[in-house]
Amino acid sequence: MHSVMLLGSLGLAWGLRYGWQSSHNSSLTWQMRWHRALFCFVLPPMLVVTTAIAVLCMGAEGQMVGLQAGYVSYAIALIFLIYSIFRSGQLALIGWQSLQKLQKLVINSEAANSSDSMQLLNIQMLFAAQIGFWRSKLFVSQGLLDTLDAEHLEAVLLHERAHAHYHDTFWFFWLGCLRQIMPWLPNTQELWEELLLLRELRADRWAAQYLDGLLLAESLLEMVSHNMLPSETFAAAFGSTNTSDRLEERINFLLAEPEPLTKFSWRSLFWLGFSLLPLAVLPLHS
C-alpha cells in the first residue's frame, strides 16, 4: 500500500507540473501569474515529500486498508528524505560560501554600519543585492555609488528594500530547495525562471510606490549592462535579469499602469493544506 501511495504522489506531481504552461505573453495579471506559478512549483514536490514522511511515520510493518506494508517502500521513502535533507544542506552551504566571499570584500566604513545594514564592497562593478537568510543585508559596490546619481541610486536601493520587506531571500531559499530535490519534474527550470521574474516585478512595483517608474527603468538598464551576481542562494538583486525578454517585460511593467500589490489569499492555505493530505491517512495504518 505504501508503494501505491508513493507512486500515486509521483504521478500526481508529474501531472500537475506537466499541465503548467508559460503565461509570459498571456493576459493574466501579475497576481494571477504569481499564484499560478507558485501553486505549480510548490505543490508537486511537497506532495511527494509529505507522502514520504507519512510512509516513514507508519513504518515498515502493519497494514493499511487491508494491504500489507513493506520494507521496500519504507526504504525508498527514507532514502528520498535523506537525499532531500542532503541537497538542502548542500544549497545552504553554497549560499554561506558565497556570503563569506562577499564579506571579504566589505570596506569598513559608515555604510557598513547604517540602519539599513548596508555593506559597501570594494569593487568597481555596478552591484546591489540583498543577501542573507531571514534578516538579509544590503550589499552595494563602490562603483555603484560612484556611477549613479542620487535619484537613480535611490531607485536601486528602494528595489532592494522591497526584497528585504518581502524576505525574498528566505522564501526563495526554500523554493530553491524544492527545485534541487526534484529537478527532473516537468517545467522545473521554466517555473523557477518565472518565479524569479515575478519576484523582481513585485519588488519593482513596491519601489514604484515611492518613485517614478521611469527612474526605476533607467536604473534597471544601467544595472543590467553591468550585471554581476553571486550564487542565487540567499541573493535577490535589482539587475537579476538574464534575458532580453525578461528585461523588456520588466521595463514595460514599470512604464505601464501600476498593478496592485499581491495580498494574502485564502486559496494559498487551501492548496498548502492539500499538500498535507498524505499525513491524513496515518490513522488508517495499523
Backbone bond lengths (Angstrom), bond angles and torsions (degrees), N, CA, C in turn:
res aa  C-N    CA-C-N  psi(-1)  N-CA   C-N-CA  omega(-1)  CA-C   N-CA-C  phi
1 M - - - 1.465 - - 1.523 111.45 -
2 H 1.336 114.83 -38.60 1.464 117.91 179.47 1.531 111.22 -63.83
3 S 1.324 116.00 -35.33 1.467 119.48 176.96 1.517 111.03 -64.09
4 V 1.336 116.42 -37.42 1.465 120.92 177.09 1.532 110.24 -63.04
5 M 1.321 116.41 -41.91 1.465 120.86 178.53 1.528 110.87 -61.44
6 L 1.339 116.62 -46.30 1.463 120.19 -178.25 1.525 111.21 -65.25
7 L 1.320 116.73 -44.62 1.462 120.11 179.53 1.520 111.33 -66.41
8 G 1.337 115.64 -37.79 1.461 119.52 178.60 1.520 112.26 -64.18
9 S 1.336 116.44 -42.08 1.473 119.98 179.52 1.528 110.78 -67.06
10 L 1.338 116.68 -38.22 1.461 120.18 177.59 1.526 111.15 -64.74
11 G 1.338 116.48 -41.99 1.460 120.14 178.93 1.512 112.09 -65.20
12 L 1.343 116.56 -41.61 1.460 120.42 178.68 1.520 111.15 -66.23
13 A 1.346 115.70 -41.13 1.471 119.82 178.54 1.521 110.78 -61.88
14 W 1.314 116.35 -43.78 1.461 121.01 179.56 1.535 110.67 -62.18
15 G 1.335 116.13 -44.01 1.455 120.28 -178.75 1.520 112.65 -65.01
16 L 1.343 117.21 -41.80 1.464 120.58 179.81 1.525 111.76 -63.83
17 R 1.324 116.37 -41.14 1.463 120.05 179.15 1.532 111.58 -71.89
18 Y 1.322 115.67 -38.95 1.459 119.56 -177.37 1.530 110.92 -65.63
19 G 1.331 116.83 -29.84 1.461 120.48 -177.56 1.507 114.27 -77.96
20 W 1.343 116.96 -7.93 1.466 118.82 -178.67 1.520 110.55 -77.25
21 Q 1.338 116.07 140.15 1.453 122.06 175.26 1.525 109.03 -129.12
22 S 1.307 116.28 142.52 1.462 121.13 -179.02 1.523 110.54 -60.26
23 S 1.329 115.90 136.08 1.463 121.81 178.74 1.521 111.07 -107.85
24 H 1.358 115.29 25.12 1.462 121.52 -176.00 1.528 111.90 -56.33
25 N 1.318 117.00 -44.39 1.467 121.14 -176.98 1.525 112.78 -107.37
26 S 1.335 117.07 17.79 1.456 120.50 -177.96 1.524 110.42 -88.69
27 S 1.318 115.01 175.73 1.466 120.99 -179.57 1.523 111.88 -93.64
28 L 1.335 117.70 9.41 1.457 120.27 179.95 1.525 110.65 -66.16
29 T 1.328 116.42 145.66 1.460 120.70 176.52 1.519 109.61 -73.33
30 W 1.333 114.88 167.49 1.466 119.64 178.62 1.523 110.83 -58.25
31 Q 1.348 117.06 -44.87 1.459 120.34 -177.64 1.522 111.77 -62.95
32 M 1.343 116.68 -41.67 1.466 120.20 179.48 1.521 110.69 -64.14
33 R 1.321 116.40 -41.67 1.463 120.21 178.28 1.529 110.56 -63.65
34 W 1.333 116.78 -41.34 1.458 122.03 -178.28 1.532 110.90 -61.72
35 H 1.325 116.57 -51.05 1.466 120.01 -178.12 1.530 110.95 -66.21
36 R 1.315 117.22 -38.51 1.465 121.00 -179.45 1.525 111.13 -66.02
37 A 1.335 116.76 -46.27 1.462 120.60 -179.68 1.524 111.11 -66.64
38 L 1.330 116.97 -40.53 1.462 120.56 -179.69 1.525 110.72 -64.97
39 F 1.327 116.31 -41.74 1.464 121.19 178.08 1.528 110.71 -59.63
40 C 1.330 117.22 -49.71 1.462 121.40 -176.17 1.523 112.33 -70.85
41 F 1.324 116.93 -26.41 1.470 119.55 -178.88 1.522 111.73 -82.77
42 V 1.349 117.28 -42.05 1.465 121.13 -171.51 1.525 112.68 -86.80
43 L 1.335 117.63 -45.70 1.454 120.37 -171.04 1.535 114.22 -59.80
44 P 1.356 120.49 -47.42 1.468 119.11 -176.83 1.530 114.63 -57.27
45 P 1.353 120.03 -53.52 1.464 117.76 179.54 1.522 113.24 -67.38
46 M 1.345 117.18 -31.64 1.460 119.61 178.08 1.522 111.65 -64.01
47 L 1.321 117.06 -37.20 1.468 120.91 176.67 1.529 111.04 -59.97
48 V 1.330 115.66 -44.18 1.462 119.91 -179.26 1.526 110.57 -67.41
49 V 1.329 117.27 -42.17 1.463 121.51 -179.63 1.527 110.90 -63.38
50 T 1.339 117.56 -47.95 1.466 119.98 -178.96 1.532 111.50 -67.19
51 T 1.329 116.80 -31.93 1.470 119.55 175.62 1.523 110.20 -65.52
52 A 1.334 116.93 -42.99 1.470 120.52 177.82 1.524 110.95 -63.06
53 I 1.343 117.03 -38.82 1.465 120.52 177.59 1.523 110.40 -64.83
54 A 1.344 116.20 -41.39 1.471 120.07 179.07 1.527 110.75 -62.22
55 V 1.324 117.02 -43.69 1.470 120.92 178.75 1.524 110.64 -62.20
56 L 1.328 116.12 -41.54 1.460 120.81 179.99 1.529 110.77 -64.41
57 C 1.335 116.75 -40.02 1.469 120.95 179.87 1.534 111.36 -67.64
58 M 1.329 117.26 -34.75 1.462 120.63 -178.59 1.527 112.41 -75.11
59 G 1.326 116.49 -25.89 1.447 120.14 176.88 1.517 113.10 86.01
60 A 1.312 115.62 177.65 1.465 121.81 -174.78 1.522 112.54 -91.53
61 E 1.339 117.63 -7.15 1.453 120.70 -178.36 1.521 110.49 -116.23
62 G 1.321 115.48 165.34 1.446 120.69 178.58 1.516 112.50 99.16
63 Q 1.337 114.86 -170.95 1.453 121.34 -178.34 1.518 110.69 -132.27
64 M 1.337 113.74 159.44 1.469 120.72 176.48 1.516 107.18 -141.22
65 V 1.338 116.16 119.99 1.470 124.62 -175.27 1.527 110.73 45.16
66 G 1.315 115.51 42.74 1.454 121.03 174.72 1.510 116.04 86.38
67 L 1.328 117.52 -5.98 1.466 121.29 -178.96 1.521 109.99 -103.80
68 Q 1.316 115.89 140.44 1.454 122.14 -175.67 1.530 111.25 -76.07
69 A 1.344 115.58 136.46 1.465 120.51 173.00 1.522 109.00 -76.89
70 G 1.323 116.61 161.92 1.459 119.47 -177.58 1.518 112.09 -139.83
71 Y 1.332 114.51 162.89 1.463 120.02 -179.23 1.530 112.39 -76.47
72 V 1.335 116.62 -25.60 1.461 119.38 -177.45 1.527 111.02 -65.31
73 S 1.332 116.75 -50.72 1.466 120.50 -179.67 1.532 110.55 -64.66
74 Y 1.339 116.08 -36.87 1.462 120.33 177.28 1.526 110.70 -62.07
75 A 1.320 116.98 -44.23 1.465 121.39 179.98 1.530 111.04 -65.64
76 I 1.321 116.24 -39.99 1.473 120.02 179.04 1.527 110.50 -62.38
77 A 1.330 116.31 -45.07 1.461 120.54 179.22 1.525 111.25 -62.40
78 L 1.337 115.96 -42.42 1.461 120.55 -179.97 1.528 111.20 -63.94
79 I 1.329 116.89 -45.57 1.466 120.84 -179.99 1.532 110.52 -62.82
80 F 1.333 116.63 -41.35 1.467 120.40 179.90 1.525 111.68 -62.97
81 L 1.331 117.31 -42.51 1.467 120.19 -179.48 1.526 111.22 -68.75
82 I 1.343 116.86 -38.89 1.472 119.67 176.25 1.528 109.90 -62.74
83 Y 1.323 116.07 -43.23 1.466 120.75 177.91 1.535 110.89 -61.28
84 S 1.340 116.97 -40.78 1.465 121.04 -180.00 1.522 111.14 -63.25
85 I 1.324 116.30 -43.60 1.464 120.48 178.60 1.526 110.44 -64.96
86 F 1.329 116.59 -40.56 1.466 121.03 179.50 1.526 111.20 -62.64
87 R 1.338 117.58 -46.17 1.460 121.60 -179.10 1.525 111.35 -65.51
88 S 1.332 117.03 -37.79 1.466 120.40 178.01 1.523 110.62 -66.64
89 G 1.337 115.53 -41.53 1.462 119.42 176.99 1.514 111.92 -64.70
90 Q 1.318 116.45 -36.94 1.463 121.20 177.75 1.529 110.51 -63.40
91 L 1.324 116.42 -41.55 1.464 120.98 178.58 1.525 110.83 -65.27
92 A 1.329 116.39 -40.74 1.466 120.41 178.10 1.527 110.66 -63.56
93 L 1.330 117.51 -39.33 1.462 121.76 179.41 1.527 110.79 -64.22
94 I 1.334 117.28 -42.46 1.466 121.07 178.68 1.531 110.13 -61.34
95 G 1.329 115.78 -43.03 1.461 119.58 178.85 1.516 112.27 -64.45
96 W 1.333 116.49 -41.26 1.466 120.49 179.37 1.525 110.90 -64.78
97 Q 1.329 117.34 -41.22 1.462 120.74 178.84 1.524 111.16 -64.37
98 S 1.339 116.18 -39.50 1.463 120.43 177.90 1.524 110.61 -63.10
99 L 1.339 115.91 -41.60 1.458 120.42 178.93 1.517 111.56 -64.43
100 Q 1.331 117.02 -40.30 1.470 120.45 179.37 1.525 111.86 -64.29
101 K 1.334 116.92 -37.08 1.466 120.51 178.00 1.525 110.86 -63.58
102 L 1.329 116.17 -41.47 1.463 119.31 178.87 1.528 111.27 -68.48
103 Q 1.335 116.54 -37.67 1.462 119.63 -179.25 1.524 111.64 -59.09
104 K 1.338 117.19 -30.72 1.456 120.72 179.93 1.525 112.07 -69.69
105 L 1.339 116.81 -18.96 1.462 121.16 -179.18 1.519 112.81 -95.35
106 V 1.340 116.60 -1.61 1.463 120.22 -176.74 1.523 110.55 -71.82
107 I 1.339 115.40 133.68 1.459 121.79 176.27 1.518 108.66 -89.90
108 N 1.315 117.81 133.57 1.457 121.24 175.63 1.511 109.30 -74.83
109 S 1.323 114.96 99.93 1.465 120.24 -177.46 1.511 108.58 -146.63
110 E 1.336 115.72 179.17 1.456 120.33 179.05 1.513 111.29 -63.71
111 A 1.341 116.62 -30.28 1.471 119.88 -179.46 1.515 111.31 -61.44
112 A 1.322 116.54 -32.49 1.463 119.66 -177.54 1.515 112.27 -75.06
113 N 1.347 117.07 -11.87 1.457 120.48 -178.63 1.518 112.32 -116.33
114 S 1.310 117.23 18.78 1.453 120.55 -177.67 1.516 110.79 -73.33
115 S 1.339 115.89 169.28 1.455 121.31 -179.90 1.513 111.67 -66.54
116 D 1.344 118.09 -22.56 1.451 122.10 179.80 1.531 112.03 -90.01
117 S 1.340 117.41 9.36 1.464 122.00 -179.07 1.522 111.06 54.48
118 M 1.330 116.57 43.31 1.456 121.00 -179.12 1.519 110.45 -80.00
119 Q 1.324 115.39 132.38 1.458 121.83 178.59 1.529 108.13 -111.90
120 L 1.323 116.66 120.49 1.457 121.68 -178.11 1.522 109.90 -90.40
121 L 1.352 116.18 123.60 1.458 122.06 -177.39 1.523 110.91 -97.82
122 N 1.317 115.88 139.76 1.452 121.92 -179.36 1.527 110.55 -85.25
123 I 1.324 116.75 61.91 1.461 122.78 175.91 1.522 108.62 -136.32
124 Q 1.324 116.87 152.93 1.456 121.61 -176.19 1.539 113.12 -95.05
125 M 1.324 117.54 -9.45 1.459 119.96 176.25 1.526 109.94 -70.58
126 L 1.330 116.42 151.92 1.457 120.91 177.26 1.519 108.78 -76.63
127 F 1.320 116.31 115.89 1.457 120.24 -174.12 1.518 110.06 -148.67
128 A 1.345 115.82 134.18 1.462 122.17 173.14 1.516 107.68 -153.57
129 A 1.330 116.72 129.42 1.462 119.73 -178.72 1.522 110.27 -160.38
130 Q 1.328 115.07 145.31 1.452 121.02 168.61 1.526 106.91 -85.76
131 I 1.318 116.56 124.50 1.460 121.37 -178.13 1.522 108.88 -133.52
132 G 1.309 115.86 132.54 1.453 121.02 -179.40 1.512 110.60 148.23
133 F 1.336 115.89 -162.61 1.467 120.12 -178.24 1.528 107.61 -108.04
134 W 1.319 119.77 -111.33 1.474 120.36 -179.41 1.524 110.71 -72.08
135 R 1.313 117.44 -48.35 1.465 121.85 177.71 1.534 108.02 -100.13
136 S 1.312 115.72 81.63 1.466 120.50 -177.50 1.525 110.62 -74.46
137 K 1.333 115.21 159.39 1.461 122.03 177.83 1.521 109.61 -113.83
138 L 1.307 115.53 149.74 1.456 121.28 178.84 1.523 109.12 -91.77
139 F 1.327 116.19 120.69 1.461 122.66 175.90 1.525 108.59 -106.10
140 V 1.315 116.26 126.34 1.469 120.99 175.87 1.523 108.56 -130.06
141 S 1.316 116.23 151.24 1.460 120.68 -178.69 1.519 111.18 -94.22
142 Q 1.332 115.22 155.55 1.461 120.41 174.90 1.528 109.88 -62.75
143 G 1.335 116.29 -34.27 1.455 119.93 178.16 1.517 112.60 -62.10
144 L 1.325 117.17 -35.96 1.467 121.09 177.80 1.525 110.73 -64.19
145 L 1.324 116.33 -45.10 1.468 120.46 -179.92 1.529 111.55 -65.38
146 D 1.341 116.32 -33.69 1.458 120.18 -178.35 1.522 112.57 -78.57
147 T 1.329 117.49 -25.61 1.466 120.92 -171.63 1.519 113.31 -94.44
148 L 1.326 117.91 -46.84 1.467 120.96 -174.64 1.518 111.41 -83.71
149 D 1.331 114.92 145.94 1.462 118.63 173.30 1.524 109.01 -77.86
150 A 1.333 115.96 175.60 1.470 121.00 -172.31 1.523 112.13 -60.30
151 E 1.348 117.38 -40.84 1.467 120.14 -176.72 1.522 112.00 -67.77
152 H 1.332 116.43 -45.40 1.459 119.61 -178.77 1.531 111.24 -71.57
153 L 1.321 116.98 -32.45 1.464 119.95 175.71 1.522 110.25 -65.30
154 E 1.334 117.08 -40.67 1.459 120.74 177.58 1.521 111.38 -62.73
155 A 1.331 116.58 -35.93 1.468 120.64 177.54 1.524 110.63 -62.08
156 V 1.333 116.99 -45.25 1.465 121.31 179.39 1.527 110.63 -63.17
157 L 1.333 116.67 -44.33 1.464 120.45 -177.57 1.529 111.38 -67.44
158 L 1.332 116.88 -35.39 1.467 119.71 176.96 1.525 111.25 -64.24
159 H 1.323 116.28 -41.08 1.464 119.92 177.19 1.525 110.62 -60.44
160 E 1.322 116.12 -42.64 1.466 119.34 -179.98 1.525 111.35 -68.73
161 R 1.333 117.74 -33.70 1.466 119.56 175.92 1.523 111.08 -63.78
162 A 1.331 115.95 -31.37 1.468 119.93 177.16 1.523 110.30 -63.07
163 H 1.332 117.03 -42.50 1.470 120.11 177.45 1.528 110.58 -61.10
164 A 1.338 116.61 -39.56 1.464 120.33 178.14 1.528 110.36 -67.87
165 H 1.331 116.58 -38.90 1.468 121.57 179.92 1.526 111.44 -60.18
166 Y 1.324 116.95 -41.70 1.466 121.49 -178.24 1.530 112.98 -91.27
167 H 1.335 117.30 1.18 1.468 122.13 -177.50 1.530 110.59 51.51
168 D 1.328 115.70 47.18 1.468 121.02 -175.91 1.522 112.81 -61.97
169 T 1.323 116.74 -36.85 1.465 118.88 -178.36 1.532 111.05 -64.26
170 F 1.321 116.45 -36.69 1.464 121.52 179.40 1.522 111.22 -67.91
171 W 1.331 115.62 -52.47 1.465 119.33 -175.38 1.535 111.96 -68.41
172 F 1.326 116.93 -36.68 1.456 118.53 -178.85 1.530 112.22 -77.86
173 F 1.318 117.43 -16.44 1.459 117.93 169.98 1.526 109.71 -64.35
174 W 1.342 117.43 -46.42 1.456 121.04 -179.50 1.521 111.31 -68.46
175 L 1.333 117.11 -37.14 1.461 118.86 174.43 1.526 110.45 -63.11
176 G 1.324 115.97 -37.74 1.461 120.26 177.01 1.519 111.94 -64.03
177 C 1.341 116.51 -34.16 1.473 119.80 176.86 1.525 110.24 -63.94
178 L 1.332 117.07 -43.35 1.467 120.19 178.01 1.524 110.64 -63.02
179 R 1.317 115.40 -35.33 1.466 119.58 177.54 1.528 111.16 -65.55
180 Q 1.328 116.95 -40.20 1.464 121.40 -178.29 1.527 112.26 -73.14
181 I 1.336 116.20 -32.88 1.468 120.19 -176.16 1.521 111.63 -67.02
182 M 1.340 116.41 -43.56 1.470 120.03 -176.44 1.527 110.21 -132.74
183 P 1.333 117.62 65.21 1.473 120.44 -177.02 1.526 113.46 -69.86
184 W 1.337 116.67 -15.07 1.454 120.74 -175.81 1.528 113.25 -84.62
185 L 1.327 118.06 -5.90 1.463 119.80 175.76 1.529 109.80 -63.96
186 P 1.331 118.50 148.47 1.477 120.32 -179.23 1.521 112.27 -58.67
187 N 1.323 115.95 142.23 1.474 123.80 172.68 1.530 114.12 64.48
188 T 1.333 117.09 20.52 1.474 118.90 -179.01 1.530 111.30 -61.21
189 Q 1.332 117.99 -50.98 1.452 121.01 -177.92 1.521 111.46 -66.78
190 E 1.326 117.61 -39.47 1.458 121.36 179.94 1.534 111.02 -63.61
191 L 1.325 116.58 -42.23 1.459 120.35 178.41 1.530 111.41 -67.99
192 W 1.317 116.67 -38.16 1.465 120.67 178.18 1.529 110.43 -61.67
193 E 1.320 116.54 -45.59 1.461 119.95 178.74 1.529 111.70 -65.52
194 E 1.324 116.32 -35.69 1.465 120.15 176.70 1.526 110.81 -63.66
195 L 1.323 117.14 -43.99 1.466 120.57 179.56 1.521 111.60 -66.41
196 L 1.344 117.51 -38.39 1.464 120.01 176.77 1.529 110.78 -62.28
197 L 1.335 116.01 -42.45 1.461 119.77 178.67 1.521 110.91 -64.24
198 L 1.325 117.15 -46.21 1.466 120.74 -178.67 1.522 111.30 -65.61
199 R 1.334 116.79 -32.36 1.465 120.13 174.31 1.515 110.84 -61.59
200 E 1.341 116.40 -43.30 1.456 120.25 179.87 1.531 111.09 -68.89
201 L 1.332 116.89 -37.24 1.462 119.93 177.54 1.529 110.62 -63.54
202 R 1.325 116.63 -38.93 1.466 119.62 177.92 1.521 111.22 -64.28
203 A 1.335 116.33 -43.18 1.466 119.28 178.41 1.523 111.17 -65.80
204 D 1.339 116.85 -38.58 1.464 120.18 176.19 1.527 110.60 -60.68
205 R 1.331 115.20 -44.31 1.474 119.65 -178.17 1.520 110.95 -66.03
206 W 1.330 117.76 -38.75 1.457 121.20 178.64 1.528 110.55 -63.72
207 A 1.326 116.05 -44.06 1.464 120.33 179.49 1.529 111.01 -66.34
208 A 1.338 117.40 -32.67 1.467 121.40 -178.04 1.526 112.27 -68.07
209 Q 1.337 117.67 -12.41 1.465 120.17 174.77 1.517 111.55 -66.62
210 Y 1.318 115.90 -26.46 1.463 120.94 -172.50 1.528 112.86 -114.39
211 L 1.340 117.01 -6.47 1.463 119.79 -173.35 1.521 109.38 -148.35
212 D 1.321 115.85 154.88 1.456 121.02 178.46 1.533 110.37 -63.32
213 G 1.333 116.28 134.13 1.455 121.00 -179.97 1.514 113.04 -61.48
214 L 1.340 117.64 -29.68 1.460 121.00 178.98 1.523 110.98 -64.55
215 L 1.333 116.82 -39.45 1.467 119.97 177.10 1.525 110.91 -63.17
216 L 1.314 115.68 -41.18 1.467 119.81 177.86 1.524 111.31 -63.31
217 A 1.339 116.38 -42.09 1.460 120.23 179.60 1.526 110.88 -64.07
218 E 1.319 117.75 -42.15 1.466 121.46 178.17 1.532 110.85 -63.66
219 S 1.330 116.26 -41.62 1.461 120.37 178.77 1.519 111.10 -65.13
220 L 1.330 116.07 -38.01 1.455 120.93 178.91 1.528 111.30 -62.38
221 L 1.335 116.22 -45.14 1.462 119.87 178.63 1.518 111.52 -60.17
222 E 1.323 116.13 -40.57 1.464 120.44 -179.84 1.528 110.87 -66.85
223 M 1.340 116.55 -40.94 1.459 120.20 -178.41 1.517 111.90 -69.79
224 V 1.327 117.28 -41.22 1.458 120.65 -177.71 1.522 111.19 -64.54
225 S 1.318 117.21 -34.22 1.460 120.47 -179.90 1.530 112.01 -68.85
226 H 1.356 116.74 -16.37 1.470 121.24 177.58 1.526 110.12 -122.32
227 N 1.319 116.56 35.43 1.461 120.65 -171.00 1.523 112.10 -64.50
228 M 1.343 115.69 130.32 1.459 122.41 171.80 1.513 107.32 -145.33
229 L 1.325 117.18 118.46 1.455 120.79 -176.81 1.522 111.19 -124.39
230 P 1.344 116.44 141.12 1.461 119.29 169.62 1.519 108.81 -78.41
231 S 1.317 116.33 -168.23 1.464 120.08 175.21 1.522 110.10 -54.30
232 E 1.353 116.33 145.19 1.460 120.35 178.74 1.518 111.50 -61.55
233 T 1.315 118.03 -24.09 1.446 121.27 -177.78 1.524 110.78 -64.83
234 F 1.315 116.47 130.30 1.461 123.64 178.42 1.525 113.03 67.33
235 A 1.343 119.89 9.30 1.467 120.85 -173.04 1.521 111.22 -121.75
236 A 1.352 115.15 143.01 1.462 122.25 172.00 1.519 106.77 -144.45
237 A 1.332 116.66 116.12 1.459 120.53 -170.79 1.519 112.29 -127.17
238 F 1.336 115.62 147.51 1.460 122.48 -178.76 1.516 111.59 -59.58
239 G 1.330 117.44 -39.48 1.454 120.95 -175.39 1.511 114.55 -92.13
240 S 1.350 118.33 19.12 1.469 120.07 -176.79 1.518 111.08 -81.88
241 T 1.326 115.96 67.22 1.457 123.53 177.65 1.513 107.21 -124.62
242 N 1.327 116.63 110.41 1.459 120.71 -168.73 1.518 114.75 -92.75
243 T 1.338 118.35 -15.03 1.457 120.62 -178.45 1.512 110.24 -132.60
244 S 1.339 115.14 159.81 1.461 120.23 178.83 1.522 111.36 -64.94
245 D 1.354 116.79 -32.82 1.461 120.18 178.61 1.519 111.17 -63.62
246 R 1.331 116.53 -42.69 1.466 120.43 178.12 1.519 110.75 -63.22
247 L 1.333 115.40 -44.88 1.457 120.00 -178.90 1.523 110.85 -61.41
248 E 1.325 116.19 -44.34 1.472 120.43 179.51 1.520 110.53 -62.99
249 E 1.332 116.98 -41.30 1.466 119.49 -179.49 1.522 111.45 -66.30
250 R 1.326 117.23 -39.80 1.468 119.93 179.02 1.516 111.48 -65.20
251 I 1.316 116.72 -41.19 1.465 119.74 179.92 1.531 110.44 -66.72
252 N 1.342 116.51 -43.86 1.464 119.86 177.78 1.526 111.03 -61.80
253 F 1.328 115.98 -37.41 1.462 120.87 179.12 1.523 111.05 -64.03
254 L 1.332 115.96 -40.22 1.463 120.48 -179.74 1.528 112.33 -69.49
255 L 1.331 116.19 -33.68 1.462 120.12 -176.05 1.529 112.58 -89.07
256 A 1.319 117.82 -13.06 1.463 121.25 -179.10 1.530 110.65 -83.40
257 E 1.337 115.26 176.31 1.465 120.78 176.02 1.519 109.00 -61.56
258 P 1.341 118.31 127.10 1.467 120.71 -174.74 1.530 112.33 -60.61
259 E 1.338 115.63 134.45 1.455 121.14 173.17 1.529 109.06 -88.90
260 P 1.345 117.25 149.79 1.469 119.14 177.70 1.517 111.10 -64.81
261 L 1.316 115.51 148.03 1.457 120.15 178.33 1.526 110.28 -70.95
262 T 1.322 114.95 153.12 1.460 119.81 -177.61 1.524 111.12 -63.91
263 K 1.325 114.98 144.55 1.452 121.54 177.84 1.527 109.19 -121.03
264 F 1.327 114.29 165.36 1.468 119.10 179.68 1.522 109.62 -61.95
265 S 1.317 116.09 135.37 1.451 121.90 -179.53 1.526 109.47 -123.67
266 W 1.343 115.96 131.22 1.465 120.02 177.74 1.519 111.24 -65.94
267 R 1.336 116.36 -22.15 1.464 119.46 177.64 1.526 111.18 -61.43
268 S 1.343 115.82 -31.36 1.466 119.07 178.80 1.523 111.04 -62.14
269 L 1.343 116.25 -40.07 1.457 120.03 178.47 1.526 110.87 -67.75
270 F 1.343 116.29 -32.96 1.454 120.14 -179.12 1.524 110.83 -63.83
271 W 1.363 116.77 -50.79 1.462 117.19 -177.59 1.516 112.22 -75.15
272 L 1.351 116.24 -23.87 1.461 117.81 173.73 1.529 109.82 -68.81
273 G 1.346 115.88 -40.16 1.455 120.05 175.89 1.519 111.84 -64.15
274 F 1.339 116.94 -34.51 1.453 121.21 178.18 1.523 111.13 -61.85
275 S 1.329 116.52 -35.14 1.472 119.92 179.83 1.524 111.91 -68.94
276 L 1.334 117.01 -17.48 1.470 120.93 -179.94 1.519 112.36 -94.41
277 L 1.330 117.68 1.07 1.454 121.43 -178.24 1.536 114.02 -55.29
278 P 1.352 118.89 -38.37 1.480 117.34 178.77 1.524 114.01 -55.43
279 L 1.331 117.48 -27.65 1.468 120.29 179.53 1.524 110.80 -72.84
280 A 1.341 116.62 -20.29 1.471 119.73 -178.46 1.519 112.62 -71.59
281 V 1.337 117.11 -15.59 1.471 119.59 -178.63 1.536 112.18 -88.37
282 L 1.321 117.38 0.02 1.473 119.78 -179.52 1.531 113.28 -55.47
283 P 1.361 119.28 -40.45 1.474 118.67 179.93 1.531 113.82 -64.64
284 L 1.344 117.05 -18.26 1.467 120.62 -179.13 1.528 112.07 -76.38
285 H 1.327 116.66 -12.96 1.460 120.85 -178.74 1.525 109.44 -88.12
286 S 1.301 115.79 135.86 1.468 119.47 179.56 1.534 110.23 -141.26
